[in-house]
Each structure stands twice: as C-alpha cells, then as structure tokens.
C-alpha cells in the first residue's frame, strides 16, 4: 500500500505553506480515483469545492463543500471524485508538533467526520487565517490548532458518555434543518420527549445552548456557500435561516471576527460562478 509523504496530495497545489511542523496545502484534485493509501502524518481535509467520496476501514463518506475530515497517520483510505471539479484545504501535522505541546499523537484514531459546529468554526477561522498570511499567521494558526484539539478532546469525552437515542436524532434534525425555525414543542413532538427534559439535557450533551448551536450551524452553512456560491449576501442569509442581512452580519462577525463580505473577499477572490 502506498504511503503519501509530507505535503503530497493527489492534485495540483494552489498554495503550500510550511510552518513549525505543520504543512498547509490547498489542492485542486486531479485524479478521478485514488486507490488505497495512507499518509505519513496526521492531517485534516476541509473540502472547499465540489464533491468527493472517501472510504476507510469503517465507513464511506460523501464530502460536500464545508465537510471536515480528520485522518490519523496510520488510517488507510481511498477516494473518488464525485464532481468535475474539487478543491480541498489540508493541514498536516508532524509528530514533533504533538510532542512539542504534550499532546497524544494517537488522538482521534482512524478517520472521522467532524460535524460539531464549534470544531468546524475553529477550523474555518484557521482557514481564514491561512488566507491572510502575514507575520502573525503562524502564531495565530498554532493557537487555533491547540484550541481545535482541545475541542476535539472535549467532544470525544462527551461522545463516550452514555446518551439516550433521541440525542442523536435531535443532532441530525438540527444539522439537516438548521435554517428552519424550531420550537421546543415541535422538537418534543418529533422526538417524543418532554420539552423541559430536552431543554435541560441539551447543554450537557452539546456543550452550548440551543441558540448558540443553531446559530453556529447557520454560520457554518453560510461560510461554505461564501467560498463558492454566486448568490448574493441577502440570498445566502435567507437560505441559512437568518431573518435579514443585518442579523446575518452580526452572527457571522461574532464567530469569525469579520464580516461575510470581507470573508468572501479573503477566501474566494474571483470565485463568482462555480460551486
């Protein structure tokens, strides 16, 4: 089985950044199918455009824009492009980086789709920082990486706790329908659980309040659209469930510390028509 060396991915690199034991690449994928392989280092894949299939020992995924995958260094997988054009952002981490910050190199064994909005939000901020690329970028990316692994550890701890089956159903509903206006009563009817019990249990299993979780899901969806969609800011705001563009701007800026318009100018200059 082929081992992929540091900084190598199956495509042409738009950007390649070397930091202290971290390698960042933005790659346009050029292979329709990639046979089974594994990478020398642990890394993240963040799909920016197109659709990409991935199969590992446990399961298969179809990645869409905004999908975030974590791969441990030993995990074998294969890939297949599901669209004519696909582009991904990778952050590859050498073992020495984990040693430097006293982190377990085997954290998150295997390949995992990361869907928690706080984890995805932190990674999206890291992507934004890599696009700015100035003298403060390396410090900021290192700090965001440490925060990212802290959130992954917290999420892994929560996921090991015994939880009722309705929690997973609730998680799926909110992810699939984040743009809808939910109420406790409507969710209670779908889940067949008392609304007061849902309200009490939510922060325990999700780590944030209902409002924080839903707003973060909506902002994540908007960020994915901003990377590649020709839609206007107003259209994106309504599609993601915001009452108006002003509300969208406030929520987006609170999470990303910048406006949606500036975010789009930084991460997708000139991308107006392809998604």
C-alpha positions as CSV (number, residue, x, y, z in Angstrom):
1,X,0.0,0.0,0.0
2,X,1.3,3.4,-0.9
3,X,2.5,5.8,1.8
4,X,2.0,9.5,1.0
5,X,4.9,11.7,2.1
6,X,4.6,15.1,3.8
7,X,2.9,17.8,1.7
8,X,1.8,15.4,-1.0
9,X,-1.8,15.1,-2.1
10,X,-3.3,13.9,-5.4
11,X,-3.6,17.1,-7.3
12,X,-2.0,20.5,-8.1
13,X,-1.3,22.8,-5.2
14,X,-2.7,26.4,-5.3
15,X,-0.9,27.1,-2.0
16,X,1.8,25.4,0.0
17,X,2.8,26.8,3.4
18,X,5.5,25.3,5.7
19,X,5.2,26.3,9.4
20,X,6.8,24.7,12.5
21,X,6.0,21.0,12.0
22,X,2.7,22.0,10.2
23,X,2.3,21.9,6.4
24,X,-0.7,23.6,4.8
25,X,-1.8,22.9,1.3
26,X,-4.7,24.0,-0.9
27,X,-5.2,21.5,-3.7
28,X,-7.2,21.1,-6.8
29,X,-7.8,17.4,-7.1
30,X,-6.9,15.9,-10.5
31,X,-7.4,12.2,-10.0
32,X,-10.8,10.7,-10.6
33,X,-10.0,7.8,-8.3
34,X,-7.2,7.3,-5.8
35,X,-6.5,3.7,-4.7
36,X,-5.9,2.7,-1.1
37,X,-3.2,4.6,0.6
38,X,-2.2,6.2,3.9
39,X,-0.3,9.4,4.9
40,X,2.9,9.8,6.7
41,X,1.4,12.3,9.1
42,X,-1.9,13.1,10.8
43,X,-4.0,15.7,8.8
44,X,-7.3,17.4,8.3
45,X,-9.2,17.7,5.0
46,X,-11.6,20.6,4.5
47,X,-13.5,20.4,1.2
48,X,-13.8,23.8,-0.4
49,X,-15.5,23.0,-3.7
50,X,-17.1,20.0,-5.4
51,X,-17.9,16.6,-4.1
52,X,-15.5,13.8,-3.0
53,X,-16.1,10.2,-1.9
54,X,-13.9,8.7,0.8
55,X,-13.9,5.1,2.0
56,X,-11.9,3.8,5.1
57,X,-12.0,0.6,7.0
58,X,-15.2,1.6,8.9
59,X,-17.4,3.5,6.6
60,X,-17.8,5.7,3.5
61,X,-18.5,9.4,3.2
62,X,-19.6,11.8,0.5
63,X,-17.9,15.1,1.2
64,X,-19.6,18.3,0.2
65,X,-18.3,21.9,0.5
66,X,-17.7,22.6,4.2
67,X,-17.1,19.0,5.1
68,X,-14.2,18.5,7.6
69,X,-12.4,15.1,8.0
70,X,-9.7,14.2,10.5
71,X,-7.3,11.5,9.4
72,X,-4.8,9.8,11.8
73,X,-1.5,9.0,10.2
74,X,-2.0,5.2,10.0
75,X,-5.5,5.2,8.6
76,X,-5.8,3.7,5.1
77,X,-8.5,5.1,2.8
78,X,-9.3,5.6,-0.9
79,X,-11.0,8.4,-2.7
80,X,-13.2,9.1,-5.7
81,X,-14.2,12.4,-7.2
82,X,-18.0,12.9,-7.4
83,X,-17.9,16.1,-9.4
84,X,-16.0,17.6,-12.3
85,X,-14.1,20.0,-10.1
86,X,-13.0,19.5,-6.4
87,X,-10.7,21.6,-4.3
88,X,-9.6,20.9,-0.7
89,X,-7.6,22.5,2.1
90,X,-5.3,20.3,4.2
91,X,-3.5,20.9,7.4
92,X,-0.8,18.2,8.0
93,X,0.7,17.8,11.5
94,X,4.0,16.1,12.2
95,X,4.6,14.0,15.3
96,X,7.1,16.6,16.6
97,X,4.3,19.2,16.8
98,X,2.3,16.9,19.1
99,X,5.4,16.2,21.2
100,X,6.2,19.9,21.5
101,X,2.8,20.6,23.1
102,X,2.5,17.4,25.1
103,X,-0.4,16.1,23.0
104,X,-1.2,12.5,22.3
105,X,-0.1,11.7,18.7
106,X,-2.8,9.0,18.5
107,X,-5.7,11.4,19.3
108,X,-8.8,10.6,17.4
109,X,-7.6,7.3,15.9
110,X,-8.9,6.5,12.5
111,X,-10.8,8.8,10.2
112,X,-13.6,10.8,11.5
113,X,-16.1,13.3,10.0
114,X,-16.1,16.3,12.3
115,X,-19.5,17.9,12.5
116,X,-19.7,19.8,15.8
117,X,-20.2,23.5,14.9
118,X,-17.6,24.7,17.5
119,X,-14.9,22.4,16.0
120,X,-15.8,23.4,12.4
121,X,-15.9,27.0,13.3
122,X,-12.4,26.9,14.8
123,X,-11.1,25.2,11.7
124,X,-12.8,27.7,9.4
125,X,-11.1,30.5,11.3
126,X,-7.8,28.7,10.8
127,X,-8.5,28.5,7.1
128,X,-9.3,32.3,7.1
129,X,-6.0,33.0,8.9
130,X,-4.1,31.0,6.3
131,X,-5.5,33.2,3.6
132,X,-4.4,36.4,5.4
133,X,-0.8,35.0,5.6
134,X,1.1,37.8,7.4
135,X,3.7,37.9,10.2
136,X,1.1,37.0,12.8
137,X,-0.3,34.0,10.9
138,X,2.0,31.3,12.3
139,X,1.3,32.3,15.9
140,X,-2.5,32.5,15.2
141,X,-2.6,29.1,13.5
142,X,-0.7,27.4,16.3
143,X,-3.1,28.9,18.8
144,X,-6.1,27.8,16.7
145,X,-4.7,24.3,16.3
146,X,-4.3,23.9,20.1
147,X,-7.9,25.2,20.6
148,X,-9.0,22.8,17.9
149,X,-7.6,19.7,19.6
150,X,-8.9,20.9,22.9
151,X,-12.4,21.0,21.4
152,X,-12.0,17.6,19.8
153,X,-10.9,16.1,23.1
154,X,-13.9,17.7,24.8
155,X,-16.2,16.3,22.1
156,X,-14.7,12.9,22.3
157,X,-15.3,12.9,26.1
158,X,-18.9,13.8,25.7
159,X,-19.3,11.2,23.0
160,X,-18.1,8.4,25.3
161,X,-20.9,9.2,27.8
162,X,-24.0,7.1,27.6
163,X,-26.7,9.1,25.9
164,X,-30.3,8.4,25.0
165,X,-31.1,7.6,21.4
166,X,-33.1,10.8,21.0
167,X,-29.9,12.9,21.3
168,X,-28.6,11.6,18.0
169,X,-32.0,12.1,16.4
170,X,-32.0,15.7,17.6
171,X,-28.5,16.3,16.3
172,X,-29.5,15.0,12.9
173,X,-32.6,17.2,12.8
174,X,-30.7,20.4,13.7
175,X,-27.9,19.7,11.2
176,X,-30.3,18.8,8.4
177,X,-32.8,21.6,9.1
178,X,-30.6,24.4,10.7
179,X,-32.3,27.0,8.6
180,X,-35.8,26.2,9.9
181,X,-37.4,27.9,12.9
182,X,-37.6,25.2,15.5
183,X,-39.5,25.3,18.8
184,X,-39.1,23.1,21.9
185,X,-42.7,21.8,21.4
186,X,-42.2,20.9,17.7
187,X,-38.9,19.1,18.5
188,X,-40.5,17.4,21.5
189,X,-43.3,16.1,19.2
190,X,-40.7,14.7,16.7
191,X,-38.6,13.1,19.4
192,X,-41.5,12.0,21.8
193,X,-39.6,13.6,24.7
194,X,-40.9,16.2,27.1
195,X,-39.7,19.7,26.1
196,X,-38.4,20.6,29.5
197,X,-36.2,17.5,29.5
198,X,-34.8,18.4,26.1
199,X,-34.0,21.9,27.3
200,X,-32.2,20.6,30.5
201,X,-30.3,17.9,28.7
202,X,-29.2,19.9,25.6
203,X,-26.2,21.8,27.1
204,X,-25.0,18.7,28.8
205,X,-24.7,16.7,25.6
206,X,-23.9,19.6,23.1
207,X,-21.7,21.8,25.3
208,X,-23.6,25.0,24.3
209,X,-27.1,26.4,24.4
210,X,-29.8,25.7,21.8
211,X,-29.4,29.2,20.3
212,X,-25.6,29.1,20.1
213,X,-25.7,25.7,18.5
214,X,-28.2,26.6,15.8
215,X,-26.6,30.0,15.0
216,X,-23.3,28.3,14.6
217,X,-24.7,25.7,12.2
218,X,-26.2,28.5,10.2
219,X,-23.0,30.5,10.0
220,X,-21.1,27.3,9.0
221,X,-23.6,26.7,6.2
222,X,-23.2,30.4,5.1
223,X,-19.4,30.1,5.2
224,X,-19.4,27.1,2.9
225,X,-21.7,29.0,0.5
226,X,-19.5,32.1,0.6
227,X,-16.5,30.0,-0.6
228,X,-18.1,29.1,-3.9
229,X,-21.6,30.4,-4.5
230,X,-22.6,33.2,-6.9
231,X,-25.6,34.0,-4.6
232,X,-25.9,37.5,-3.1
233,X,-25.3,38.1,0.6
234,X,-29.1,38.5,1.1
235,X,-29.9,35.3,-0.7
236,X,-27.3,33.4,1.5
237,X,-28.6,35.0,4.6
238,X,-32.2,33.8,4.0
239,X,-31.1,30.4,2.7
240,X,-29.3,29.8,6.0
241,X,-32.2,30.9,8.2
242,X,-31.3,34.5,9.2
243,X,-34.1,36.9,9.4
244,X,-32.3,39.6,7.5
245,X,-28.8,40.5,6.3
246,X,-28.1,42.7,9.4
247,X,-28.8,39.7,11.6
248,X,-26.6,37.5,9.4
249,X,-23.8,40.1,9.6
250,X,-23.9,40.3,13.4
251,X,-23.9,36.5,13.9
252,X,-21.2,36.0,11.4
253,X,-18.9,38.7,12.8
254,X,-19.4,37.4,16.4
255,X,-18.0,34.0,15.3
256,X,-15.4,34.9,12.7
257,X,-14.5,38.4,13.8
258,X,-15.1,39.7,10.3
259,X,-18.0,40.5,8.1
260,X,-19.3,38.0,5.5
261,X,-18.3,40.3,2.7
262,X,-14.7,40.6,3.9
263,X,-14.6,36.9,4.5
264,X,-15.6,36.2,0.9
265,X,-13.0,38.7,-0.5
266,X,-10.2,37.0,1.5
267,X,-11.0,33.3,0.8
268,X,-12.7,33.4,-2.6
269,X,-11.3,36.3,-4.6
270,X,-12.6,36.0,-8.2
271,X,-14.8,32.9,-7.4
272,X,-18.2,34.0,-8.7
273,X,-19.8,31.2,-10.7
274,X,-18.6,27.8,-9.7
275,X,-19.9,25.7,-6.8
